[in-house]
């Protein structure tokens, strides 16, 4: 039987604010020592009162504008009651009836809502025999579990899609583009490995032609794009096997077992009424048009990834892989654009393919080898464009250009300065090159004969010898022409 999948995503993102959602504790996802960024408020002590983080609200509104969502006129927070060891208050301050943003769209997938809440703590599990000096803990029989409340109270944004997704690949494409937008807006690093972005998938299937949707299963806390795709595709197949076997799919929450590559039952799925939502009495209703400058927030939305792709296609005529690389790497894209702009002042039309080639291969290779972040390199776009202009004008061979670029990478100097100080320059005297080529032919008579017999590799060998003799300072194209001339005449 053919089944129609129905998949919706819930994406939780920790916002990159200085402090937590309802207190002044530091919001630091890189903190390794447990329970240092805590206070009576985020630990849920009696008598404490929450104070709303204005920046966190602004960040959610920014995403709402970026996704063309509808910004609420008023919004309030609710208490979502449930017990879990890493939830110190016994309830979570979240939003239910009045989220900050409703509707919106990304990659053809409709967004239902975007709301703001506080994150929970983090459970750490340790087996006997895993005691270390870094984790001085008392061992318990069987498994020992510990709670780190550093994350408790961190601003957590939840985006809920409509069930428009059909498979794991579609879900990953959506999640990747969302991650990119979050970084463009500078509202979250959205690092999935650090738990700053977590995906949950609500999955069901129904026989083709049936109007009613199938029973929904939630797969929680998918912390990598690979896990998102594998878990969704596995769960679709699992549900198909259940229905084909004559059984019913149970509504439940399942987790993804990365080692076994399977989803596993965790608990029965809660419904909204199970959480006993009611308005948070300690926080006022937000009247967004009065409390925030919505027009300024909307104007602050930067050029988004898809807009950048469209502009790059039109302006730079790059292929899709090149465009996607630049769209996915903001700092590299800024450097590239500034280099093109500088190159245009020297050469018109600018040799953009040449610039991109050296940028993506040689320069990126050096960055990777050095282990530095691209933002920390010493080369500036103006000097890089100058180097490309020298190569294009045949004042530097490709071999010399690589040497000069390496020195630029280490010192940040202008290529002209490096060339002058090192005495590097292309040997362009034709008579001198002819003498060198003639001597190489005499010393490699067999190779010369091979070329005359039609072996093109022989010519490349001779040119290589010429480049070695001139220490890379000859124009290889000029050497090639001279070798061809001398060999045809002999």
C-alpha positions as CSV (number, residue, x, y, z in Angstrom):
1,X,0.0,0.0,0.0
2,X,1.2,3.5,-0.7
3,X,1.4,5.9,2.2
4,X,1.4,9.7,2.3
5,X,3.9,11.2,4.9
6,X,3.0,14.2,7.0
7,X,6.0,15.8,8.8
8,X,6.3,19.0,10.8
9,X,9.3,20.3,12.7
10,X,9.8,22.0,16.0
11,X,13.2,23.7,16.0
12,X,14.6,24.9,19.4
13,X,17.3,27.5,19.3
14,X,19.3,29.0,22.2
15,X,19.6,32.8,21.6
16,X,23.0,34.4,21.9
17,X,22.1,37.0,24.6
18,X,24.5,38.2,27.3
19,X,22.2,37.0,30.1
20,X,19.5,34.4,30.7
21,X,15.9,34.8,29.9
22,X,14.5,35.9,33.3
23,X,17.6,36.7,35.4
24,X,21.0,38.3,35.1
25,X,23.1,35.1,35.1
26,X,25.6,34.8,32.3
27,X,24.4,32.9,29.2
28,X,27.5,31.0,28.2
29,X,27.1,27.7,26.2
30,X,30.9,27.2,26.3
31,X,31.1,27.0,30.1
32,X,32.2,23.5,31.1
33,X,32.2,23.7,34.9
34,X,28.7,22.8,36.1
35,X,26.4,25.0,38.1
36,X,28.4,28.2,38.1
37,X,26.1,30.4,36.0
38,X,23.1,30.1,38.4
39,X,21.1,32.2,40.9
40,X,18.0,31.8,43.0
41,X,15.8,32.9,40.1
42,X,17.0,30.3,37.5
43,X,17.2,27.6,40.2
44,X,13.5,28.2,41.0
45,X,13.8,29.2,44.6
46,X,10.6,30.3,46.4
47,X,9.9,34.0,46.5
48,X,12.0,34.9,43.4
49,X,10.5,36.9,40.5
50,X,11.5,36.7,36.8
51,X,12.4,39.8,34.8
52,X,12.1,39.6,31.0
53,X,15.2,39.8,28.7
54,X,14.4,42.5,26.2
55,X,17.1,41.4,23.7
56,X,15.7,37.9,23.5
57,X,12.3,39.2,22.5
58,X,13.9,41.5,19.9
59,X,15.8,38.5,18.5
60,X,12.6,36.5,18.0
61,X,10.9,39.5,16.3
62,X,13.9,39.8,13.9
63,X,13.4,36.2,12.8
64,X,9.7,36.9,12.4
65,X,10.4,39.7,10.0
66,X,13.0,37.7,8.1
67,X,10.5,34.9,7.5
68,X,7.7,37.3,6.6
69,X,5.7,36.4,9.7
70,X,2.9,38.2,11.4
71,X,4.1,40.0,14.5
72,X,1.6,39.9,17.4
73,X,0.1,43.1,18.7
74,X,0.1,41.7,22.2
75,X,1.8,38.6,23.6
76,X,2.1,37.0,27.1
77,X,4.0,34.2,28.7
78,X,2.4,31.1,30.2
79,X,3.4,28.4,32.7
80,X,3.8,25.0,31.2
81,X,3.7,22.5,34.1
82,X,5.6,19.3,34.0
83,X,8.0,17.5,36.3
84,X,11.5,16.6,35.1
85,X,14.8,16.5,37.1
86,X,16.4,19.3,35.1
87,X,13.4,21.7,35.4
88,X,14.0,23.3,38.8
89,X,10.7,25.2,39.2
90,X,8.5,22.2,38.2
91,X,7.2,24.3,35.3
92,X,8.6,26.1,32.3
93,X,7.8,29.8,31.4
94,X,6.8,29.5,27.8
95,X,4.2,30.9,25.4
96,X,1.1,29.1,24.3
97,X,-2.0,31.2,23.3
98,X,-0.2,34.4,22.3
99,X,3.2,33.7,20.6
100,X,5.3,36.6,19.4
101,X,5.1,35.6,15.8
102,X,2.6,33.6,13.7
103,X,2.8,32.4,10.2
104,X,5.7,32.9,7.9
105,X,7.5,30.8,5.2
106,X,10.9,29.4,4.4
107,X,11.9,27.3,1.4
108,X,8.2,26.8,0.6
109,X,7.5,25.4,4.0
110,X,4.9,27.3,6.1
111,X,5.8,28.4,9.6
112,X,3.0,28.1,12.1
113,X,4.5,30.1,15.0
114,X,7.6,31.3,16.7
115,X,7.6,31.7,20.4
116,X,10.0,32.3,23.3
117,X,10.6,30.3,26.4
118,X,13.4,29.3,28.9
119,X,15.6,26.3,28.4
120,X,15.9,23.5,30.9
121,X,19.0,22.3,32.7
122,X,21.2,19.5,31.4
123,X,21.3,15.9,32.7
124,X,24.7,14.2,32.9
125,X,24.9,10.4,33.1
126,X,27.9,8.5,34.4
127,X,28.5,4.8,34.7
128,X,30.6,3.2,37.5
129,X,34.3,3.4,36.7
130,X,34.0,6.7,34.8
131,X,35.1,8.8,37.8
132,X,37.7,11.4,36.8
133,X,39.5,14.2,38.5
134,X,37.7,16.6,36.2
135,X,34.4,15.2,37.4
136,X,34.8,14.6,41.2
137,X,31.5,12.8,41.8
138,X,30.4,10.2,44.3
139,X,29.5,6.9,42.5
140,X,26.2,5.3,43.0
141,X,25.2,1.8,42.3
142,X,24.3,1.3,38.7
143,X,24.1,4.6,36.8
144,X,24.7,7.9,38.4
145,X,22.9,11.0,37.1
146,X,23.7,14.7,37.8
147,X,22.1,18.0,36.8
148,X,23.9,21.0,35.5
149,X,21.7,24.1,35.7
150,X,24.0,26.4,33.7
151,X,21.6,26.1,30.8
152,X,18.5,26.4,32.9
153,X,16.8,29.7,32.0
154,X,18.7,30.4,28.8
155,X,16.5,32.1,26.2
156,X,15.1,29.4,24.0
157,X,13.2,30.2,20.8
158,X,10.9,27.5,19.3
159,X,9.8,27.6,15.7
160,X,7.0,25.3,14.7
161,X,6.3,24.5,11.0
162,X,3.1,23.4,9.4
163,X,3.2,19.7,8.3
164,X,4.5,20.5,4.8
165,X,7.6,18.3,4.9
166,X,7.7,15.0,3.0
167,X,11.0,13.3,3.9
168,X,14.3,13.6,5.7
169,X,16.1,15.5,2.9
170,X,13.4,18.2,2.8
171,X,13.6,18.6,6.6
172,X,17.4,19.0,6.4
173,X,17.2,21.6,3.7
174,X,14.8,23.6,5.8
175,X,16.9,23.3,9.0
176,X,20.1,24.2,7.2
177,X,18.6,27.4,5.7
178,X,17.1,28.3,9.1
179,X,20.5,27.9,10.7
180,X,22.1,30.1,8.1
181,X,19.4,32.8,8.7
182,X,19.9,32.7,12.4
183,X,23.6,33.3,11.9
184,X,23.0,36.1,9.4
185,X,20.7,37.8,11.9
186,X,23.4,37.3,14.6
187,X,20.8,36.0,17.1
188,X,22.3,32.5,17.6
189,X,25.4,30.5,16.7
190,X,23.0,27.6,16.2
191,X,25.7,25.1,16.8
192,X,24.0,21.7,16.8
193,X,27.0,19.9,18.4
194,X,26.7,22.3,21.4
195,X,22.9,21.9,21.6
196,X,22.3,25.5,20.6
197,X,19.9,24.2,17.9
198,X,17.8,21.1,18.4
199,X,15.3,19.6,16.0
200,X,12.2,17.6,16.8
201,X,10.1,16.0,14.1
202,X,6.4,15.1,14.3
203,X,5.8,12.3,11.8
204,X,2.8,10.4,10.6
205,X,1.7,8.4,7.5
206,X,-1.7,7.6,6.1
207,X,-2.9,5.5,3.2
208,X,-3.1,7.4,0.0
209,X,-6.6,8.7,-0.6
210,X,-7.6,8.8,3.1
211,X,-8.5,12.3,4.4
212,X,-7.7,11.7,8.0
213,X,-4.0,12.1,9.0
214,X,-2.2,9.2,10.6
215,X,-1.2,8.9,14.3
216,X,1.6,11.4,15.1
217,X,4.9,10.3,16.6
218,X,7.4,12.8,17.9
219,X,11.1,12.1,17.6
220,X,13.0,14.4,20.0
221,X,16.3,16.2,20.3
222,X,17.9,15.5,16.9
223,X,21.3,17.2,17.3
224,X,22.8,16.9,13.8
225,X,21.5,17.3,10.2
226,X,22.5,13.7,9.6
227,X,20.4,12.6,12.6
228,X,17.4,14.6,11.3
229,X,17.5,12.9,7.9
230,X,18.2,9.4,9.2
231,X,15.7,9.5,12.0
232,X,12.8,10.8,9.8
233,X,13.5,8.3,7.1
234,X,13.8,5.5,9.6
235,X,10.5,6.4,11.4
236,X,8.6,6.7,8.1
237,X,9.7,3.1,7.2
238,X,9.0,1.9,10.7
239,X,5.4,3.2,10.7
240,X,4.9,1.7,7.2
241,X,6.0,-1.7,8.6
242,X,3.6,-1.4,11.5
243,X,0.6,-0.6,9.3
244,X,1.5,-3.2,6.7
245,X,1.7,-5.8,9.6
246,X,-1.9,-5.0,10.5
247,X,-1.1,-3.1,13.7
248,X,-1.7,0.6,14.7
249,X,0.9,3.2,15.2
250,X,0.9,4.5,18.8
251,X,1.0,8.1,19.6
252,X,4.3,8.5,21.6
253,X,7.6,10.3,22.0
254,X,10.6,8.5,20.6
255,X,14.3,9.2,20.7
256,X,17.0,8.6,18.1
257,X,19.7,6.0,18.9
258,X,22.7,7.1,16.9
259,X,24.6,3.8,17.3
260,X,21.7,1.5,16.3
261,X,20.3,4.0,13.8
262,X,16.8,3.4,15.1
263,X,14.1,5.4,16.9
264,X,13.2,4.1,20.4
265,X,10.1,4.6,22.5
266,X,10.6,7.0,25.4
267,X,7.1,7.8,26.7
268,X,3.5,8.3,25.7
269,X,3.0,11.6,23.9
270,X,1.5,14.4,26.0
271,X,-1.3,16.7,24.8
272,X,-1.5,20.4,25.5
273,X,-4.0,19.9,28.3
274,X,-1.5,17.7,30.1
275,X,0.7,20.7,30.7
276,X,-2.0,22.7,32.4
277,X,-1.1,26.0,30.7
278,X,-2.1,29.2,32.4
279,X,-0.9,32.8,32.1
280,X,2.4,33.5,33.9
281,X,1.2,35.8,36.8
282,X,4.7,37.3,37.4
283,X,5.1,38.8,33.9
284,X,3.0,41.5,32.3
285,X,1.4,41.2,28.9
286,X,3.6,42.6,26.1
287,X,2.1,45.4,23.9
288,X,4.7,45.1,21.2
289,X,4.0,48.3,19.3
290,X,4.6,50.3,22.5
291,X,7.4,48.3,24.1
292,X,9.5,47.9,21.0
293,X,10.4,49.9,17.9
294,X,9.1,47.5,15.4
295,X,9.8,49.6,12.4
296,X,13.5,49.9,13.4
297,X,13.7,46.1,14.0
298,X,12.2,45.5,10.5
299,X,14.7,47.9,8.9
300,X,17.6,46.2,10.7
301,X,17.0,42.9,8.8
302,X,20.2,42.3,6.7
303,X,20.4,40.8,3.3
304,X,19.4,37.1,3.8
305,X,21.0,34.0,2.2
306,X,18.6,33.6,-0.6
307,X,18.8,37.3,-1.5
308,X,22.5,37.0,-1.5
309,X,22.4,34.0,-3.8
310,X,20.2,35.8,-6.3
311,X,22.5,38.9,-6.3
312,X,25.7,36.8,-6.7
313,X,24.2,35.0,-9.7
314,X,23.4,38.2,-11.4
315,X,26.5,40.2,-10.5
316,X,29.3,37.6,-10.4
317,X,28.1,34.9,-12.8
318,X,29.4,32.2,-10.5
319,X,28.2,28.6,-10.6
320,X,25.8,27.2,-7.9
321,X,28.5,25.6,-5.8
322,X,30.5,28.8,-5.7
323,X,27.4,30.8,-4.9
324,X,26.4,28.5,-2.1
325,X,29.9,28.5,-0.5
326,X,29.8,32.3,-0.3
327,X,26.2,32.4,0.9
328,X,27.0,29.9,3.7
329,X,30.2,31.7,4.8
330,X,29.4,35.4,5.6
331,X,32.9,36.6,6.4
332,X,34.3,35.0,3.3
333,X,31.5,36.5,1.2
334,X,32.3,40.0,2.6
335,X,36.0,39.5,1.8
336,X,35.3,38.3,-1.7
337,X,32.9,41.2,-2.5
338,X,35.4,43.8,-1.3
339,X,38.2,42.1,-3.3
340,X,36.0,42.2,-6.5
341,X,35.2,45.8,-5.9
342,X,38.9,46.7,-5.5
343,X,39.8,44.6,-8.5
344,X,37.3,46.5,-10.6
345,X,39.2,49.7,-10.0
346,X,42.3,48.1,-11.5
347,X,40.8,45.9,-14.3
348,X,37.5,46.3,-16.2
349,X,35.9,43.9,-16.5
350,X,37.5,42.2,-13.5
351,X,38.6,38.6,-13.9
352,X,36.2,37.3,-11.3
353,X,36.8,33.5,-12.1
354,X,40.6,34.0,-11.6
355,X,40.0,35.8,-8.3
356,X,37.6,33.1,-7.1
357,X,40.0,30.4,-8.1
358,X,42.8,31.8,-5.9
359,X,40.4,32.7,-3.2
360,X,38.7,29.2,-2.9
361,X,41.8,27.0,-3.5
362,X,45.0,28.7,-2.5
363,X,43.8,31.2,0.2
364,X,41.3,28.8,1.7
365,X,43.9,26.1,1.7
366,X,46.3,28.3,3.7
367,X,43.5,29.1,6.2
368,X,42.7,25.5,6.7
369,X,46.3,24.5,7.1
370,X,46.9,27.3,9.6
371,X,44.0,26.3,11.8
372,X,42.9,29.9,12.0
373,X,39.5,31.3,11.6
374,X,39.0,33.2,8.3
375,X,38.2,36.3,10.3
376,X,41.7,36.2,11.8
377,X,43.8,36.3,8.6
378,X,46.2,39.1,8.0
379,X,45.5,39.5,4.2
380,X,43.0,42.3,3.4
381,X,40.8,42.3,0.3
382,X,42.7,45.2,-1.3
383,X,46.0,43.4,-1.2
384,X,44.4,40.2,-2.5
385,X,42.9,42.0,-5.4
386,X,46.3,43.6,-6.2
387,X,47.8,40.1,-6.3
388,X,45.1,39.0,-8.8
389,X,45.7,42.0,-10.9
390,X,49.5,41.2,-11.1
391,X,48.7,37.6,-12.1
392,X,46.2,38.7,-14.7
393,X,48.7,41.2,-16.1
394,X,51.2,38.4,-16.4
395,X,53.6,40.1,-14.0
396,X,53.6,37.0,-11.8
397,X,53.5,33.4,-12.9
398,X,51.2,31.1,-11.0
399,X,54.1,29.6,-9.1
400,X,55.5,32.9,-8.0
401,X,52.0,34.1,-7.1
402,X,51.6,31.2,-4.7
403,X,55.0,32.1,-3.1
404,X,53.9,35.8,-2.8
405,X,50.5,34.8,-1.4
406,X,52.1,32.7,1.3
407,X,54.2,35.7,2.4
408,X,51.1,37.9,2.3
409,X,49.3,35.3,4.5
410,X,52.1,35.4,7.1
411,X,52.8,39.1,7.1
412,X,49.8,40.9,5.7
413,X,52.0,42.9,3.4
414,X,51.1,44.3,0.0
415,X,52.2,42.0,-2.9
416,X,54.2,44.8,-4.5
417,X,56.2,45.3,-1.4
418,X,57.0,41.6,-1.1
419,X,58.0,41.5,-4.8
420,X,60.3,44.5,-4.4
421,X,61.9,43.3,-1.2
422,X,62.5,39.7,-2.5
423,X,63.6,40.7,-6.0
424,X,60.9,38.4,-7.4
425,X,59.9,39.2,-11.0
426,X,59.0,37.4,-14.2
427,X,61.9,36.8,-16.6
428,X,60.5,38.2,-19.8
429,X,63.7,38.7,-21.9
430,X,63.0,36.5,-24.9
431,X,66.6,36.1,-25.9
432,X,67.5,34.9,-22.4
433,X,64.6,32.5,-22.3
434,X,65.6,31.1,-25.7
435,X,69.2,30.4,-24.5
436,X,67.8,28.6,-21.4
437,X,65.3,26.6,-23.6
438,X,68.0,25.6,-26.1
439,X,70.3,24.4,-23.3
440,X,67.5,22.3,-21.8
441,X,66.7,20.7,-25.3
442,X,70.4,19.8,-25.7
443,X,70.4,18.1,-22.3
444,X,67.1,16.3,-22.8
445,X,67.5,15.1,-26.4
446,X,65.3,12.0,-25.9
447,X,62.5,14.1,-24.4
448,X,62.7,16.5,-27.4
449,X,62.4,13.5,-29.8
450,X,59.4,12.2,-27.9
451,X,57.7,15.6,-28.4
452,X,58.4,15.4,-32.1
453,X,56.7,12.0,-32.1
454,X,53.5,13.6,-30.7
455,X,53.9,13.1,-27.0
456,X,52.5,16.3,-25.4
457,X,53.7,15.3,-21.9
458,X,57.2,15.8,-23.2
459,X,56.6,19.5,-23.8
460,X,55.2,19.9,-20.3
461,X,58.4,18.3,-18.9
462,X,60.6,20.7,-20.8
463,X,58.5,23.7,-19.6
464,X,58.8,22.4,-16.1
465,X,62.6,22.3,-16.5
466,X,62.5,25.9,-17.7
467,X,60.5,27.0,-14.7
468,X,62.9,25.2,-12.4
469,X,65.9,26.8,-14.1
470,X,64.4,30.3,-13.7
471,X,63.3,29.6,-10.2
472,X,59.7,30.0,-11.2
473,X,60.3,33.5,-12.5
474,X,59.5,32.8,-16.2
475,X,56.2,33.1,-17.8
476,X,55.2,29.4,-18.5
477,X,53.2,30.4,-21.5
478,X,56.1,32.2,-23.0
479,X,58.4,29.2,-22.3
480,X,55.9,26.9,-24.0
481,X,55.8,29.1,-27.1
482,X,59.7,29.2,-27.2
483,X,60.0,25.4,-26.8
484,X,57.5,24.8,-29.5
485,X,59.3,27.2,-31.9
486,X,62.8,25.7,-31.2
487,X,61.6,22.1,-31.5
488,X,59.8,22.8,-34.8
489,X,62.9,24.4,-36.3
490,X,65.3,21.6,-35.2
